[in-house]
Amino acid sequence: MRPAIIWNGVQKMSDEDIVLSELPDDELVLQMHDDLYDGLKEEIEEGVQILLGRGWAPYDVLTKALVEGMRIVGEDFRDGILFVPEVLLSANAMKSGMAILRPLLAETGAPKVGKMVIGTVKGDIHDIGKNLVSMMMEGAGFEVIDLGINNPVEKYLEAIEEHQPDILGMSALLTTTMPYMKVVVDTLKEKGIRDDLIVLVGGAPLNEEFGKAVGADAYCRDAAVAVETAKALVSRRHNRGPA
């Protein structure tokens, strides 16, 4: 936690001095944004429980405290102020809050931004980037079904049929596994379901040109861009309505 700060000869309150339960709602929410930014898991859990105890709807806790906090994290990650290890801490803190909210959200039928199936493609076992995208997407209000690593096309198809997602996300870190993304997209076309999905691809060796070549809707260079792109494309699709 941050130490006390001396400013103009006055010691300002440090995190250690803050009693979350004594903060009014608006200050507590702002403090939770700070705690998410700093990756403070226990404080996020406490903040979520306090807001729920004050009668907040689970969806309001999600959107105003967690999603908004992760939006700030995502912007600073995109702008190079935060880096992967720090964002992973923030995302893990967010997940601890989500663990409390998820069953309550299911009970109340709270709306989701959208649904995403994501996984690393066949032959590739690298998943740090994919995990970060999963956590950031969940932090942005998406329902995420993470298939893990080394996914053949059949596994993607099974997940799409079962979960009916808005988005399919694929990642690869090896140049040798990148072409498999086209196998998946071509299979979606053969099955007649390509146009039902937004396809996002990412991974260190990829670029925008490759994303277009394999038939994806977008290439996302990092997790923050993935969230922004997913939100924009889902919103556009919902506003457009069925063809």
N, C-alpha and C positions, 0 to 999 in steps of 0.2 A: 504493500500500500504506500501511497505517497506520504512523505513526512510533512510536518507542519511547515508553513511557508512564512518567512519574515518579509513583510511588505510595508515600506515606509515606517519601519520601527514597530509595526504591530504584527503579532503572530496570528495568522489566519487559521481557521479551523482545519485540521487535517482529517483524512478519512477515518482515522482512529477515534476522533471526537464525535463523529456523526452518529446519532442514534436514529436509525431509519424510522422507527415507529413514532418518533416525535415530530417528523416532518409533515407538513400539510401535503395534500395530494399532488399539487403541481410541482412542489419542490422535490417530493419523493420520486416522481417520474423523471425529472431532470437528473437527480442523483443516480437513478437506475441507468440512464443513458451513459453517465460517467463510469459507472461500475461495469457496464457491458464493454465499454471502450477499454477498460483496464483488465477485462477478463476475470472479474471477481465473482466466481460461481456462487458461493454461499450467500453473498449479499443480494444477488439477483433472485435466488430462491426465497430469501426473506422478504424482499420487496414485493414479489408476486403474491406471497401469502398475505402480506399486510393489505395490499390493494383489494384482494379477494375478500378479506375480513371486513373491509370497509364497504362492501357491497358492490364493488366494481364487477361488471360483466366480464367473463373470461375473454371475450373478443376485444373489449376495450383495453384490457391489460396487455393482450398480445400486440395490438396495433399501436397503441400510444406509448407503451414502455419498451417492448422488445423490438418490434419491427422498426419503429422510428430510431431506436438506438443503433440497430444494425445498419440502417440506412446511412447514418453518420460514419460508422466504421467502414462501410463499403465505399463511400466517397473518398475517405482518406487513404484507403487501400488503392483505389483507382489512381489517385493523385501522387502516389509514392511516399506518403507520409507514414503509413503503416505497412508492415511487411507480413509475409505468410505466417511466421510463428506467432506474431501478435494477433493476427486475425483468427487464427485457430483457437487461441485462448478466448477471444470474444465469442466465437461461434460455440465453443463448448459451454461457456457461461449461459448463452442464449438457450442452448439445448436443455440445460438443467431447469430453466424456467419453463420451457416448452413441455417438459416431462410432467410438470404439475398441471399445466393448462390443457394438454391434449385430451385427456378423458372428459374434462369439463366442456371443451369445445365440441366434442362429439355428441355429448348429451344435449347441448343447446342448438345443435345444427348450425353452428356459426359458418358464415361464408368463407370460402377459400379464394385466393387470387387465381389459382389454377392448380393443375396436377401435372407432375413430371415423373417420368421413368428415366433413370440415368444409370449408366454402367460403363466400365472400361471394356473396350472391344476384345475379341478373341485373340489370344496370344500375348496380351499385355497385362502385367500384374502391378503396374504402377498406379497408385490411387490417391496420392496426397492431394493433387489438384482436383480430382473428382470429388473427394470427400469435402473439400472446402466449398466447392460449388453446391453440393448437397446441403451443407449446413447454412450457407448464405441464402440459398433459395428458400429453405424452411424458415429462416429468420425473416424473409421478406413476405411470408404468409402463404407460400406454396405448400401443397402436400407433395412430399417427395418419396418415391419408391426407389430405393437404391439397390441395384442388382449386384453391386460389388465388382469384382475383376473378372477378366477372361471370359467374356460373354459371347457365345455363338449367336448367330442370327435367330435361331429357334427360341432362345431364352428371351430376347427382346420381343419377339412375336407373342410369346405366351404372356408376358407382362402387359403388353399393349391390349391383348384380348381381355385379360382379367381386370385391368385397372382403368381402361379407357382414358388415357392421359391426354392432356392438351399438348404436351411437349415430350419429345424423346431426346435425351442428351447422351452423346457418346464422347469418350475421351481416349486418347492414345498418347503415349510418350515415346514410343519407338517408331522410327520411320518404316520399319518392316510391318508394323501392324496398322499403320494409317490407311492403307488401301482397303482394309476390311470394312471401313465405314461405307464405302461405295457399295459393297456387297449387301449391307443392311438396307441402304436406301433403295437400291435396285429391287430388292426383295419386297420392300414395302410397295413399290410401284406395281410389281407383278401381282401382289395380293389385292391391289386396288384400294389401299388405305394410306398411300403417301400423302394425299391432300387432306387427310383427316388430322394430320399431325404437324406441329412445328418441330423441325429437326435442327438442333443446335450441336455443334461440334467444337472441341477444344483440346488443347495439349500443346506442350512446348514446341514441337517441330511443325505444327500446323500454321497456316496463314489464311488470309481471306480468300486468296485465289484458290487454294486447295478446297476450302469450304464450298465454293461455287462449283468446282470441278466434280465433287462427289454428290452434288445435288442437295446440300443442306440449305436451310433458310438463312443461317448465319453462322459465322465463326466468332467465337468469344475468346478473347486473349487472356482473360482472367475471370475470377469468380464475380467480381463487382460488375464487369461488363455483361456477364451471363445473366445476372439479376436484372439489370437495366434492359437488356435485349428481350428477355423473357416477358417482362412486364409490358413492354411496348408492343410486342407481337401478339400477346394474348389479348390485350386491350383492343388492338386493331381488329382482331378476329371477332371478338365479342360484339364490337360496335358494328361490324359489317354484317353479322348475323349469317344464317345459313345461305349458301349460294342458291 
